[in-house]
Amino acid sequence: MLKLPGLIDPHVHFREPGQTHKEDWDSGTSAALAGGVTMVLTMPNTRPPIFDAATLDLALAAAKQKARCDYAQFLGAGPNNVGAMHASPLPVAGLKMYLDSTFGELRLDSMTLWQQHFQTWPRDLPIVAHSESRSMAAVILMAAIYDRPVHIAHISLKEEVLLIKAAKERGIKVTCEVCPHHLFLTSPSPKSFGFGGGPGRGRWEVRPHLATQEDVDALWTNLDVIDCFATDHAPHTLTEKDGENPPPGFPGVETLLPLLLTAVDDGRLTLDGLIQKSVFNPRKIFNLPEQSDTWVEVDESARYELRASDMHSRCGWTPFEGWQVKGRVTRVVLRGREAFKDGKILVEPGYGRNVRE
């Protein structure tokens, strides 16, 4: 058995409040534990969005009742909450700024608003930006102007990783993450719709879009530039994905570790690199506490197929259906308690802790 520290996924969507038919804190954190993830940072584009004290209370009340692994909740940057949270700081993971097309209602189109958030957000809490290509270049400029760190979510393109590399070489305080679907999947041809024979183009919808093989190769080549692995776990039902207006997003928190362990077995990634980008770097970037008496046991010789029917997410599907992987999570211990073993979740809803309290 391989023993690893509990992984941190700094980018998940659990759809509570407002859309618990897709996922809630119970099912999402169960999927996390089954995937060897013992801490998650959840995003604010729920319904309603998490953008003030009242909506934050909605999310944290549900998490306190239901979460099985540890967590923190992001606050969304909006046009009307600049500076509103600063007089009495809230127990949040950080500020999420949506600067490009996304699922939800929090997109910021005005750079004046970007500036105001950069100027007023507490400096001891991180800023995370959903930004792509040119908007990513602009938000890196904001980080340089205001001399404060910014973390770029889910990079996907060659031009993005090369720009971040250049910014880091010049001392700009920028970090970034990459998702498994941007490392392992490419933009599909029309003949390949449906993830293994299913009926829909909508199942490929994700933001940022899946990119070309050249982009994927550039991400692997420049893996040392990338600070974190994150899933952007974004569950939607197959009915929604196969509908006329499919929402973007893939589930992924339960498949993160087996996909990365398979990359280790293939020689594309080192085990030390996996741990650095899934534990130590997220802990440092987001100022997260160490989880005592917490580890994950993996049968590193196990070879199997990923099947949604074996998973815990409420959405009931995976873009990696049928993929052959090596490395199965067999046991998870969280803060001294056996939380998962041999396919079964063993801790009760509410065992998870808000790491910002």
C-alpha positions as CSV (number, residue, x, y, z in Angstrom):
1,M,0.0,0.0,0.0
2,L,1.1,3.6,-0.8
3,K,0.5,6.1,2.0
4,L,-0.1,9.7,0.9
5,P,-1.2,12.9,2.8
6,G,-4.8,13.9,2.3
7,L,-5.2,15.8,-0.9
8,I,-6.6,19.4,-1.1
9,D,-8.8,20.3,-4.0
10,P,-8.9,24.1,-4.1
11,H,-11.7,24.4,-6.7
12,V,-15.0,22.6,-6.4
13,H,-18.7,23.4,-7.0
14,F,-21.2,21.6,-4.7
15,R,-24.3,23.4,-5.9
16,E,-25.7,24.2,-2.5
17,P,-27.7,26.3,-2.0
18,G,-30.1,26.2,-4.9
19,Q,-29.3,23.2,-7.1
20,T,-29.0,20.2,-4.8
21,H,-30.4,17.9,-7.5
22,K,-26.9,18.1,-9.0
23,E,-24.8,17.9,-5.8
24,D,-24.9,19.0,-2.2
25,W,-22.4,19.1,0.6
26,D,-23.1,15.5,1.6
27,S,-22.7,13.9,-1.8
28,G,-19.8,16.2,-2.9
29,T,-17.7,15.7,0.2
30,S,-18.4,11.9,0.0
31,A,-17.0,11.9,-3.5
32,A,-14.0,13.9,-2.3
33,L,-13.2,11.4,0.5
34,A,-13.6,8.5,-1.9
35,G,-11.1,10.2,-4.2
36,G,-8.5,10.7,-1.4
37,V,-9.4,14.4,-1.0
38,T,-9.7,15.5,2.6
39,M,-10.1,19.3,2.2
40,V,-12.0,21.2,-0.5
41,L,-12.4,24.9,-1.3
42,T,-15.9,25.6,-2.7
43,M,-16.9,28.2,-5.2
44,P,-19.5,30.9,-4.8
45,N,-21.6,30.7,-8.1
46,T,-24.5,28.9,-6.5
47,R,-28.2,30.1,-6.6
48,P,-28.2,32.5,-4.9
49,P,-24.5,33.4,-5.3
50,I,-22.4,33.6,-2.2
51,F,-21.5,37.3,-2.1
52,D,-22.4,38.7,1.3
53,A,-22.9,37.7,5.0
54,A,-26.4,36.4,4.5
55,T,-25.7,34.1,1.5
56,L,-22.4,33.0,3.1
57,D,-24.5,31.9,6.2
58,L,-26.7,29.8,3.9
59,A,-23.7,27.9,2.5
60,L,-21.9,27.5,5.8
61,A,-25.0,26.3,7.6
62,A,-25.5,23.6,5.0
63,A,-21.9,22.6,5.2
64,K,-21.8,22.5,8.9
65,Q,-24.8,20.0,8.8
66,K,-23.7,17.9,5.8
67,A,-19.9,18.1,5.0
68,R,-18.0,14.9,5.6
69,C,-14.5,16.3,4.8
70,D,-12.9,19.6,5.8
71,Y,-13.7,22.7,3.7
72,A,-13.7,26.5,3.2
73,Q,-16.1,28.6,1.1
74,F,-15.1,31.4,-1.3
75,L,-16.9,34.7,-1.5
76,G,-17.9,36.0,-5.0
77,A,-16.7,39.4,-6.2
78,G,-19.7,41.3,-7.5
79,P,-20.5,44.9,-8.6
80,N,-22.1,45.8,-5.3
81,N,-20.0,44.2,-2.6
82,V,-16.7,46.1,-3.1
83,G,-15.4,46.8,0.4
84,A,-18.6,45.6,2.1
85,M,-16.9,42.7,3.8
86,H,-13.8,44.4,5.0
87,A,-14.9,46.1,8.2
88,S,-15.7,42.7,9.8
89,P,-13.9,40.0,7.8
90,L,-15.8,36.8,7.1
91,P,-14.6,33.3,7.5
92,V,-14.0,32.6,3.8
93,A,-11.4,30.9,1.7
94,G,-10.8,34.0,-0.3
95,L,-12.3,36.1,-3.1
96,K,-13.3,34.6,-6.4
97,M,-13.4,37.0,-9.4
98,Y,-15.2,35.8,-12.6
99,L,-13.8,37.7,-15.5
100,D,-14.9,35.4,-18.4
101,S,-17.9,33.4,-19.4
102,T,-19.0,31.1,-16.6
103,F,-21.9,29.2,-15.1
104,G,-23.8,31.7,-12.8
105,E,-24.3,35.3,-12.2
106,L,-21.0,36.7,-10.9
107,R,-19.2,37.8,-14.1
108,L,-17.3,41.2,-13.7
109,D,-17.0,43.0,-17.1
110,S,-15.6,46.3,-15.8
111,M,-11.9,46.6,-15.1
112,T,-12.7,49.4,-12.8
113,L,-14.4,46.9,-10.5
114,W,-11.4,44.6,-10.8
115,Q,-9.2,47.5,-9.6
116,Q,-11.6,48.2,-6.7
117,H,-11.5,44.6,-5.5
118,F,-7.7,44.4,-5.7
119,Q,-7.4,47.7,-3.8
120,T,-9.8,46.8,-1.0
121,W,-9.8,43.0,-0.5
122,P,-7.9,42.0,2.7
123,R,-4.3,41.3,1.9
124,D,-4.2,38.2,4.1
125,L,-6.8,36.4,2.0
126,P,-6.2,35.2,-1.5
127,I,-7.8,36.4,-4.8
128,V,-8.6,33.7,-7.4
129,A,-9.5,34.7,-10.9
130,H,-11.5,32.9,-13.6
131,S,-9.7,34.5,-16.5
132,E,-8.7,33.3,-19.9
133,S,-6.1,34.5,-22.4
134,R,-6.4,38.4,-22.6
135,S,-8.4,38.8,-19.4
136,M,-5.7,36.6,-17.7
137,A,-3.0,39.0,-19.0
138,A,-5.0,41.9,-17.6
139,V,-5.5,40.4,-14.2
140,I,-1.8,39.6,-14.0
141,L,-1.2,43.3,-14.7
142,M,-3.5,44.1,-11.8
143,A,-1.4,41.8,-9.5
144,A,1.8,43.7,-10.6
145,I,0.2,47.2,-10.2
146,Y,-1.2,46.5,-6.7
147,D,1.7,44.2,-5.7
148,R,-0.5,41.5,-4.3
149,P,-0.8,37.8,-5.3
150,V,-3.4,36.4,-7.7
151,H,-4.2,32.8,-8.3
152,I,-5.3,31.9,-11.9
153,A,-8.0,29.2,-12.0
154,H,-8.0,26.3,-14.5
155,I,-5.4,27.3,-17.1
156,S,-5.9,25.4,-20.4
157,L,-3.8,27.0,-23.2
158,K,-0.2,27.1,-24.3
159,E,-0.3,30.9,-24.4
160,E,-1.6,31.0,-20.8
161,V,1.1,28.8,-19.3
162,L,3.9,30.6,-21.2
163,L,2.6,34.0,-20.0
164,I,2.4,32.9,-16.4
165,K,6.0,31.5,-16.8
166,A,7.2,34.9,-18.0
167,A,5.3,36.7,-15.2
168,K,6.9,34.5,-12.6
169,E,10.4,35.1,-14.1
170,R,9.8,38.8,-13.6
171,G,8.7,38.4,-10.0
172,I,5.0,39.0,-10.4
173,K,3.0,37.3,-7.6
174,V,1.0,34.9,-9.7
175,T,0.2,31.2,-9.2
176,C,-2.0,28.9,-11.2
177,E,-3.8,25.6,-11.3
178,V,-4.7,23.0,-13.9
179,C,-7.5,20.5,-14.1
180,P,-7.3,16.9,-15.1
181,H,-9.7,17.4,-18.0
182,H,-7.4,20.0,-19.5
183,L,-4.4,17.6,-19.1
184,F,-6.0,14.5,-20.4
185,L,-8.8,15.6,-22.9
186,T,-8.7,17.6,-26.1
187,S,-11.3,19.4,-28.0
188,P,-13.4,16.7,-29.7
189,S,-14.3,16.2,-33.3
190,P,-18.0,16.1,-34.1
191,K,-17.7,12.3,-34.5
192,S,-16.6,11.9,-30.9
193,F,-19.5,13.5,-29.1
194,G,-20.8,11.6,-26.1
195,F,-17.9,10.2,-24.0
196,G,-18.0,6.6,-25.1
197,G,-21.1,6.5,-27.2
198,G,-23.5,8.8,-25.4
199,P,-25.8,11.1,-27.4
200,G,-24.7,14.6,-26.7
201,R,-22.4,17.5,-27.7
202,G,-23.4,19.1,-24.4
203,R,-21.4,16.6,-22.4
204,W,-18.2,18.2,-23.8
205,E,-19.2,21.7,-22.6
206,V,-16.8,23.1,-20.1
207,R,-15.3,26.5,-19.3
208,P,-12.5,27.0,-20.2
209,H,-13.2,24.9,-23.3
210,L,-11.2,21.8,-24.0
211,A,-8.2,22.8,-26.1
212,T,-5.9,21.4,-28.8
213,Q,-3.3,18.7,-28.4
214,E,-0.7,21.4,-28.8
215,D,-2.1,23.2,-25.8
216,V,-2.2,19.9,-23.8
217,D,1.4,19.1,-24.7
218,A,2.4,22.6,-23.6
219,L,0.8,22.2,-20.2
220,W,2.7,18.9,-19.6
221,T,6.0,20.4,-20.9
222,N,5.6,23.4,-18.5
223,L,4.3,21.4,-15.5
224,D,6.9,23.0,-13.3
225,V,5.2,26.4,-13.9
226,I,1.9,25.1,-12.6
227,D,1.4,25.3,-8.8
228,C,-1.7,23.2,-8.1
229,F,-3.9,20.4,-9.4
230,A,-7.6,21.3,-9.0
231,T,-10.7,19.6,-10.5
232,D,-13.2,22.5,-11.0
233,H,-15.6,19.7,-10.0
234,A,-18.8,21.1,-11.6
235,P,-21.6,18.5,-11.6
236,H,-24.6,18.7,-13.8
237,T,-27.1,16.0,-14.6
238,L,-27.0,14.1,-17.9
239,T,-30.5,15.4,-18.6
240,E,-29.1,18.9,-18.3
241,K,-26.0,18.2,-20.3
242,D,-28.0,16.5,-23.1
243,G,-30.6,19.4,-23.2
244,E,-30.9,22.3,-25.6
245,N,-28.8,24.7,-23.5
246,P,-26.2,22.4,-21.7
247,P,-24.5,24.0,-18.7
248,P,-20.7,23.9,-18.8
249,G,-18.8,21.7,-16.4
250,F,-17.5,18.2,-15.5
251,P,-17.5,16.3,-12.3
252,G,-14.0,15.3,-11.2
253,V,-13.2,15.3,-7.5
254,E,-13.3,11.5,-7.2
255,T,-11.2,10.8,-10.3
256,L,-8.4,13.3,-9.6
257,L,-6.0,11.0,-7.7
258,P,-6.4,7.9,-9.9
259,L,-5.8,9.9,-13.1
260,L,-2.7,11.6,-11.6
261,L,-1.4,8.3,-10.2
262,T,-1.7,6.8,-13.7
263,A,0.3,9.7,-15.0
264,V,3.0,8.8,-12.4
265,D,2.9,5.2,-13.6
266,D,3.3,6.5,-17.2
267,G,6.3,8.6,-16.2
268,R,4.6,11.9,-17.0
269,L,4.6,13.0,-13.4
270,T,6.6,12.2,-10.2
271,L,4.9,11.2,-7.0
272,D,6.7,14.0,-5.2
273,G,5.3,16.4,-7.8
274,L,1.8,15.1,-7.3
275,I,2.0,15.6,-3.5
276,Q,3.6,19.1,-3.9
277,K,0.9,20.3,-6.2
278,S,-2.0,18.6,-4.4
279,V,-1.0,19.2,-0.8
280,F,1.9,21.6,0.0
281,N,1.4,24.2,-2.6
282,P,-2.4,24.6,-2.1
283,R,-1.7,24.8,1.7
284,K,0.8,27.6,1.1
285,I,-1.1,29.6,-1.5
286,F,-4.4,29.6,0.3
287,N,-2.9,29.7,3.9
288,L,-4.6,26.5,5.0
289,P,-3.9,24.6,8.2
290,E,-2.2,21.2,8.2
291,Q,-4.6,18.3,8.8
292,S,-3.2,16.3,11.7
293,D,-3.5,12.5,11.7
294,T,-4.8,12.5,8.1
295,W,-3.6,10.2,5.3
296,V,-4.8,8.2,2.3
297,E,-3.9,4.6,1.6
298,V,-3.7,3.6,-2.1
299,D,-3.4,0.1,-3.7
300,E,-0.8,1.3,-6.2
301,S,-0.9,-2.0,-8.1
302,A,-4.7,-2.0,-8.7
303,R,-5.8,-1.6,-12.3
304,Y,-9.4,-0.8,-13.1
305,E,-11.9,1.1,-15.1
306,L,-13.4,4.4,-14.0
307,R,-17.2,3.9,-13.8
308,A,-19.8,6.5,-12.7
309,S,-21.9,3.7,-11.2
310,D,-19.1,3.2,-8.6
311,M,-18.9,6.9,-7.7
312,H,-20.5,9.1,-5.1
313,S,-21.4,12.3,-7.0
314,R,-25.1,12.9,-7.3
315,C,-24.8,13.9,-11.0
316,G,-24.1,10.2,-12.0
317,W,-21.6,10.5,-14.8
318,T,-18.0,11.2,-15.6
319,P,-16.2,12.3,-18.7
320,F,-13.6,9.6,-18.0
321,E,-16.1,6.7,-18.2
322,G,-14.3,3.5,-19.1
323,W,-10.8,4.9,-18.7
324,Q,-8.2,2.5,-17.5
325,V,-6.3,3.8,-14.4
326,K,-3.8,2.4,-11.9
327,G,-4.0,3.2,-8.2
328,R,-7.2,2.7,-6.1
329,V,-8.0,4.6,-2.9
330,T,-8.7,2.0,-0.3
331,R,-8.7,3.9,3.0
332,V,-8.8,7.5,4.1
333,V,-8.1,8.7,7.7
334,L,-9.2,12.2,8.5
335,R,-8.1,13.8,11.8
336,G,-7.6,10.4,13.4
337,R,-10.9,8.8,12.2
338,E,-11.4,6.3,9.5
339,A,-13.5,8.3,7.0
340,F,-13.5,5.9,4.0
341,K,-12.6,2.3,3.5
342,D,-13.2,-0.2,0.6
343,G,-15.8,1.9,-1.1
344,K,-17.8,3.0,2.0
345,I,-18.0,6.4,3.6
346,L,-17.6,5.9,7.3
347,V,-17.9,9.4,8.9
348,E,-21.3,11.1,9.4
349,P,-22.5,14.2,7.7
350,G,-21.2,17.2,9.6
351,Y,-17.8,15.6,10.5
352,G,-16.1,18.0,8.2
353,R,-14.7,21.3,9.7
354,N,-14.6,24.8,8.3
355,V,-10.9,25.4,8.3
356,R,-11.4,29.2,8.4
357,E,-13.1,29.1,11.8
